[in-house]
Amino acid sequence: MRAATHKGFLATAAAVVCLVLAPAAAQATSILYAATNLAEALGADDLWQYDYTLESFDHSGASHTLAILFPWESVIAIEVPLPAVGAEWTSDVVGLESPYALQPDSLLNSDGSYNAELQVATPTLPASFSVQFTWQGSGVPESQGFEVYDSGFNLVESGTTAPVPEPGTAATLLLGLALLASHRRKRAGAR
């Protein structure tokens, strides 16, 4: 009976670790971000920077466009010029330089977006880039939506960016699981 309980505990612990450490496995594109409040560092009003890491992008063929959305309710402006994701990401969509920004518009209730087009079949990953924007929302900026379009401007994927996991999160989880296992062993040995 103890062996079955021990195996059940290990199976549950393994499932929890997998769920916590691999949340982006369900989608083809994974984008992590770290937010920095530039207003404090530079004295600029409500200026923020997101440092993005494109971890996975599983769309075959070139000419896919990645759009990261900036909600019109909380973002006044996306700062330009914009950094490129990398040399593999360029664009000349409707005469716009790449990457290009569509600014949020509160009169039209229209979200803004950072847009970059992939020119090769498989991008080199991870790819990092940063975007600065003026924040007017309450609190601090959080996860953003993103969309991936094919060359015919058909939506092929949508998702949400995720904060870069803090190293302490996984370490704390593993320490807790180790303590639970140790406690179970002690209880089993005392019987």
JOZI-V60045 format. One record per residue. N is the residue number from 0. RES is the residue in three letters. OMEGA is omega in whole degrees, -180 to 180 (* if undefined). D_CENTER is the distance of its C-alpha to the mean C-alpha in Angstrom with 2 decimals. Layout:
BEGIN
N:RES:OMEGA:D_CENTER
N:RES:OMEGA:D_CENTER
END
This chain:
BEGIN
0:MET:-180:43.62
1:ARG:-180:41.86
2:ALA:179:40.39
3:ALA:178:38.96
4:THR:-180:37.44
5:HIS:179:35.98
6:LYS:178:34.48
7:GLY:178:33.04
8:PHE:-180:31.46
9:LEU:179:29.94
10:ALA:179:28.58
11:THR:179:27.01
12:ALA:179:25.55
13:ALA:179:24.10
14:ALA:179:22.51
15:VAL:180:20.94
16:VAL:179:19.58
17:CYS:-180:18.11
18:LEU:-178:16.45
19:VAL:-173:14.98
20:LEU:-178:13.96
21:ALA:-178:12.64
22:PRO:-175:10.73
23:ALA:-176:8.79
24:ALA:-176:12.27
25:ALA:-179:13.25
26:GLN:-176:11.38
27:ALA:-179:12.08
28:THR:178:8.88
29:SER:-180:5.81
30:ILE:177:3.14
31:LEU:178:2.88
32:TYR:170:5.10
33:ALA:-177:8.71
34:ALA:177:11.04
35:THR:177:14.66
36:ASN:-180:17.58
37:LEU:179:19.73
38:ALA:179:22.39
39:GLU:-177:23.60
40:ALA:-174:23.74
41:LEU:-178:25.15
42:GLY:178:26.92
43:ALA:-178:25.26
44:ASP:171:24.93
45:ASP:178:21.49
46:LEU:-180:19.71
47:TRP:174:16.09
48:GLN:171:13.87
49:TYR:173:10.14
50:ASP:-176:9.78
51:TYR:170:6.98
52:THR:176:7.19
53:LEU:-174:7.45
54:GLU:179:8.35
55:SER:179:10.13
56:PHE:-170:11.77
57:ASP:178:14.73
58:HIS:-177:16.89
59:SER:179:20.39
60:GLY:-180:22.21
61:ALA:176:21.62
62:SER:169:21.19
63:HIS:180:17.90
64:THR:176:16.22
65:LEU:178:12.54
66:ALA:174:12.39
67:ILE:-171:9.80
68:LEU:176:11.81
69:PHE:-173:13.42
70:PRO:-178:15.66
71:TRP:-178:19.30
72:GLU:-173:20.24
73:SER:180:18.44
74:VAL:-180:17.87
75:ILE:-175:21.15
76:ALA:171:20.29
77:ILE:-176:17.86
78:GLU:176:19.64
79:VAL:5:21.20
80:PRO:-177:21.76
81:LEU:176:18.23
82:PRO:177:17.14
83:ALA:174:16.78
84:VAL:179:14.02
85:GLY:-177:17.14
86:ALA:-180:20.64
87:GLU:-176:19.65
88:TRP:177:17.84
89:THR:179:20.59
90:SER:169:22.12
91:ASP:-177:25.27
92:VAL:180:24.43
93:VAL:176:27.38
94:GLY:-180:28.40
95:LEU:175:25.23
96:GLU:179:24.16
97:SER:-10:20.78
98:PRO:-180:18.24
99:TYR:180:19.38
100:ALA:167:18.46
101:LEU:-174:19.81
102:GLN:175:20.52
103:PRO:-179:20.14
104:ASP:-177:23.61
105:SER:178:24.79
106:LEU:180:28.12
107:LEU:-174:26.67
108:ASN:-175:23.84
109:SER:178:21.58
110:ASP:172:17.90
111:GLY:178:17.18
112:SER:169:14.80
113:TYR:-174:13.82
114:ASN:175:15.12
115:ALA:-178:15.70
116:GLU:179:17.81
117:LEU:-178:17.91
118:GLN:180:21.54
119:VAL:-178:21.74
120:ALA:-178:21.54
121:THR:-179:19.13
122:PRO:173:16.87
123:THR:-177:16.99
124:LEU:-3:13.86
125:PRO:177:12.01
126:ALA:-177:12.05
127:SER:176:11.27
128:PHE:-178:11.99
129:SER:176:12.33
130:VAL:176:13.17
131:GLN:-179:15.67
132:PHE:178:16.61
133:THR:-174:19.30
134:TRP:175:18.39
135:GLN:-179:21.12
136:GLY:177:19.58
137:SER:-180:20.70
138:GLY:-179:19.08
139:VAL:178:15.85
140:PRO:-179:12.88
141:GLU:-179:10.13
142:SER:-180:7.10
143:GLN:173:7.81
144:GLY:171:8.88
145:PHE:179:8.88
146:GLU:176:11.92
147:VAL:-180:13.54
148:TYR:175:17.29
149:ASP:-175:20.09
150:SER:177:23.00
151:GLY:-179:24.83
152:PHE:174:22.11
153:ASN:178:21.63
154:LEU:180:18.34
155:VAL:178:17.35
156:GLU:171:13.94
157:SER:-179:11.81
158:GLY:-179:8.82
159:THR:175:6.32
160:THR:-179:2.83
161:ALA:177:3.42
162:PRO:176:5.83
163:VAL:-179:7.35
164:PRO:177:10.13
165:GLU:-178:13.42
166:PRO:-178:16.04
167:GLY:-179:18.45
168:THR:-180:16.72
169:ALA:-180:17.44
170:ALA:179:20.74
171:THR:178:21.86
172:LEU:-180:21.25
173:LEU:178:23.22
174:LEU:178:25.91
175:GLY:178:26.39
176:LEU:178:26.80
177:ALA:178:29.25
178:LEU:176:31.22
179:LEU:179:31.48
180:ALA:179:32.74
181:SER:179:35.18
182:HIS:179:36.46
183:ARG:180:37.05
184:ARG:179:38.94
185:LYS:179:41.11
186:ARG:-180:41.91
187:ALA:180:42.76
188:GLY:-179:44.98
189:ALA:-177:46.84
190:ARG:*:47.96
END
